[in-house]
Amino acid sequence: MSGDLRHPDRDPDRRQLVAEKQEPYGVILSCIDSRVPPELLFDTGLGDLYVMRTGGQAVGPVVIGSVEYGPMTSGTPLIVVLGHQRCGAVEAAYKSMRDGEPLSGNLEAIAKALRPAYEQAVEEGGADPVETMARAQVEQTAADLRSNQDLAPLVKKGALAVVGAYYSLDTGRVEVLTGAPS
């Protein structure tokens, strides 16, 4: 938030260190939005994070498998589902479902994946239903990952935290919504 970037782990020595083996400390499932690159937002370097990016953090078997990879193969202790302010994918899905007009091509798959968040946003109401939907998507995805049959045992024994978070484009602040380790 302060702009005091350190740019760690980005030099040739780090590249050589991680060339043979990686041990990222976190998994980030974020949006494809060009304004929300996790490696830059969290000021990380080579080998620090596993990052998956999909429209509106929409998930399916391949994405979930990719999220599971770090915790299940190398003991990565943290998963962050990172939503953000003014998400275009969420807005497009919201309008599509509200208006009953399917999105074109494979964009409709994103809208389908976001339907539970849409339904929650409609039920909750509020001044800005798109922001409500974006937050609901983060919370639901994090909850689903926490209860995932392969990740739940790691969460239960305290070896894995699954955190839902929300990034403000205006301030640069990341707000933890759910799952903060105690």
RODO-2510 file (C-alpha; in nm, 4 decimals, decimal comma):
residues 182
     n   res          X          Y          Z
     1     m     0,0000     0,0000     0,0000
     2     s     0,2798     0,2425     0,0844
     3     g     0,4674     0,1890    -0,2411
     4     d     0,7774     0,0797    -0,0482
     5     l     0,8550    -0,2160    -0,2721
     6     r     1,1443    -0,4475    -0,1952
     7     h     1,1390    -0,6633    -0,5109
     8     p     1,2763    -0,9688    -0,3298
     9     d     1,3926    -1,2894    -0,4921
    10     r     1,4166    -1,1532    -0,8462
    11     d     1,7882    -1,1673    -0,9211
    12     p     1,9947    -1,4294    -1,1111
    13     d     2,1038    -1,5921    -0,7828
    14     r     1,7418    -1,6567    -0,6897
    15     r     1,6688    -1,7917    -1,0370
    16     q     1,9525    -2,0398    -0,9996
    17     l     1,8406    -2,1364    -0,6490
    18     v     1,4878    -2,2248    -0,7611
    19     a     1,5866    -2,3700    -1,0995
    20     e     1,6079    -2,7246    -0,9627
    21     k     1,3380    -2,7156    -0,6942
    22     q     1,0564    -2,4888    -0,5849
    23     e     0,9011    -2,4481    -0,2415
    24     p     0,6498    -2,1610    -0,2653
    25     y     0,5014    -2,0446     0,0630
    26     g     0,1643    -1,9630    -0,0877
    27     v    -0,0923    -2,0429    -0,3521
    28     i    -0,2928    -1,7524    -0,4925
    29     l    -0,6135    -1,8021    -0,6894
    30     s    -0,6856    -1,4627    -0,8384
    31     c    -0,8643    -1,2984    -1,1264
    32     i    -0,7246    -1,2486    -1,4760
    33     d    -0,7689    -0,8723    -1,4372
    34     s    -0,4582    -0,6893    -1,5590
    35     r    -0,4682    -0,4597    -1,2558
    36     v    -0,4370    -0,7433    -1,0047
    37     p    -0,1141    -0,9425    -1,0606
    38     p    -0,0519    -1,1253    -0,7301
    39     e     0,3263    -1,1356    -0,7653
    40     l     0,3338    -0,7561    -0,7866
    41     l     0,0598    -0,6870    -0,5305
    42     f     0,2412    -0,8939    -0,2692
    43     d     0,5903    -0,7846    -0,3848
    44     t     0,7160    -1,1400    -0,4289
    45     g     0,9781    -1,2996    -0,6469
    46     l     1,0731    -1,6147    -0,8307
    47     g     0,9675    -1,9317    -0,6540
    48     d     0,7603    -1,7558    -0,3848
    49     l     0,4048    -1,8254    -0,5065
    50     y     0,2006    -2,0673    -0,7103
    51     v    -0,0454    -1,8452    -0,9005
    52     m    -0,3638    -1,9392    -1,0837
    53     r    -0,5733    -1,6715    -1,2508
    54     t    -0,9219    -1,7176    -1,3894
    55     g    -1,2058    -1,4796    -1,4673
    56     g    -1,3734    -1,3983    -1,1342
    57     q    -1,1803    -1,6792    -0,9622
    58     a    -1,4078    -1,9276    -1,1430
    59     v    -1,2999    -2,2826    -1,0707
    60     g    -1,3315    -2,6246    -1,2261
    61     p    -1,1401    -2,9512    -1,1915
    62     v    -0,8161    -2,8338    -1,3558
    63     v    -0,8037    -2,5117    -1,1533
    64     i    -0,8834    -2,6931    -0,8284
    65     g    -0,6155    -2,9505    -0,9081
    66     s    -0,3695    -2,6687    -0,9699
    67     v    -0,4590    -2,5099    -0,6345
    68     e    -0,4170    -2,8473    -0,4610
    69     y    -0,0740    -2,9042    -0,6141
    70     g     0,1366    -2,6999    -0,3696
    71     p    -0,0254    -2,8100    -0,0442
    72     m    -0,0454    -3,1729    -0,1505
    73     t     0,2995    -3,2146    -0,3065
    74     s     0,5263    -2,9797    -0,1137
    75     g     0,3351    -2,8745     0,1956
    76     t     0,2622    -2,5174     0,0872
    77     p     0,0877    -2,3818     0,3989
    78     l    -0,1301    -2,1054     0,2530
    79     i    -0,3983    -2,0658    -0,0122
    80     v    -0,5400    -1,7191    -0,0788
    81     v    -0,8494    -1,6701    -0,2929
    82     l    -0,8097    -1,3082    -0,4009
    83     g    -1,1037    -1,1148    -0,5389
    84     h    -1,0971    -0,7466    -0,6219
    85     q    -1,2910    -0,4268    -0,6584
    86     r    -1,4616    -0,3548    -0,9924
    87     c    -1,4152    -0,7061    -1,1325
    88     g    -1,5175    -0,7035    -1,4977
    89     a    -1,5790    -1,0789    -1,5090
    90     v    -1,8132    -1,0623    -1,2103
    91     e    -1,9904    -0,7578    -1,3519
    92     a    -2,0425    -0,9267    -1,6905
    93     a    -2,1722    -1,2442    -1,5240
    94     y    -2,4005    -1,0435    -1,2935
    95     k    -2,5561    -0,8482    -1,5823
    96     s    -2,5921    -1,1631    -1,7916
    97     m    -2,7795    -1,3487    -1,5192
    98     r    -2,9849    -1,0453    -1,4149
    99     d    -3,0931    -0,9784    -1,7741
   100     g    -3,1297    -1,3445    -1,8759
   101     e    -2,8913    -1,2969    -2,1683
   102     p    -2,6151    -1,5592    -2,1887
   103     l    -2,2609    -1,4417    -2,2525
   104     s    -2,1059    -1,5398    -2,5833
   105     g    -1,8722    -1,8322    -2,6355
   106     n    -1,6916    -1,9794    -2,3386
   107     l    -1,7553    -1,6658    -2,1337
   108     e    -2,0826    -1,8312    -2,0397
   109     a    -1,8806    -2,0984    -1,8524
   110     i    -1,7499    -1,8230    -1,6254
   111     a    -2,1020    -1,6960    -1,5636
   112     k    -2,2199    -2,0493    -1,4813
   113     a    -1,9362    -2,0947    -1,2325
   114     l    -2,0313    -1,7651    -1,0663
   115     r    -2,4055    -1,8431    -1,0383
   116     p    -2,3959    -1,9353    -0,6648
   117     a    -2,2304    -1,6003    -0,5870
   118     y    -2,4905    -1,4244    -0,8003
   119     e    -2,7713    -1,5962    -0,6111
   120     q    -2,6163    -1,4961    -0,2781
   121     a    -2,5775    -1,1353    -0,3942
   122     v    -2,9409    -1,1192    -0,5052
   123     e    -3,0518    -1,2632    -0,1706
   124     e    -2,8342    -1,0211     0,0308
   125     g    -2,9191    -0,7133    -0,1735
   126     g    -2,7157    -0,4046    -0,0919
   127     a    -2,6106    -0,0837    -0,2581
   128     d    -2,3695    -0,2471    -0,5045
   129     p    -2,4745    -0,5992    -0,6011
   130     v    -2,1682    -0,6542    -0,8219
   131     e    -1,9313    -0,5884    -0,5304
   132     t    -2,1495    -0,8097    -0,3092
   133     m    -2,1248    -1,0831    -0,5720
   134     a    -1,7460    -1,0450    -0,6020
   135     r    -1,7045    -1,0823    -0,2259
   136     a    -1,9476    -1,3753    -0,2177
   137     q    -1,7460    -1,5501    -0,4888
   138     v    -1,4283    -1,5186    -0,2817
   139     e    -1,5963    -1,6435     0,0355
   140     q    -1,7683    -1,9359    -0,1382
   141     t    -1,4554    -2,0439    -0,3247
   142     a    -1,2437    -2,0294    -0,0091
   143     a    -1,5080    -2,2287     0,1833
   144     d    -1,5243    -2,4885    -0,0953
   145     l    -1,1458    -2,5273    -0,0904
   146     r    -1,1422    -2,5528     0,2913
   147     s    -1,3919    -2,8398     0,2719
   148     n    -1,2319    -3,0054    -0,0331
   149     q    -1,1797    -3,3765     0,0397
   150     d    -0,8046    -3,3553    -0,0149
   151     l    -0,7390    -3,0162     0,1463
   152     a    -0,9754    -3,0422     0,4458
   153     p    -0,7497    -3,2831     0,6384
   154     l    -0,4584    -3,0390     0,6002
   155     v    -0,6781    -2,7519     0,7200
   156     k    -0,8044    -2,9572     1,0139
   157     k    -0,4547    -3,0404     1,1386
   158     g    -0,3396    -2,6788     1,0983
   159     a    -0,0954    -2,7467     0,8143
   160     l    -0,2924    -2,5307     0,5685
   161     a    -0,4836    -2,2038     0,5890
   162     v    -0,7324    -2,1134     0,3159
   163     v    -0,7952    -1,7401     0,3213
   164     g    -1,0481    -1,5372     0,1269
   165     a    -0,9248    -1,1840     0,0568
   166     y    -1,0362    -0,8764    -0,1365
   167     y    -0,8103    -0,6213    -0,3066
   168     s    -0,9071    -0,2545    -0,3319
   169     l    -0,7987    -0,0993    -0,6595
   170     d    -0,8449     0,2438    -0,5001
   171     t    -0,6214     0,1963    -0,1955
   172     g    -0,4019    -0,1062    -0,2669
   173     r    -0,5261    -0,2642     0,0569
   174     v    -0,5919    -0,6376     0,0834
   175     e    -0,8762    -0,7113     0,3237
   176     v    -0,9043    -1,0596     0,4724
   177     l    -1,2649    -1,1764     0,4420
   178     t    -1,2503    -1,5345     0,5710
   179     g    -1,0158    -1,8010     0,6995
   180     a    -0,7491    -1,5921     0,8711
   181     p    -0,5331    -1,8265     1,0799
   182     s    -0,5729    -1,7677     1,4531
***
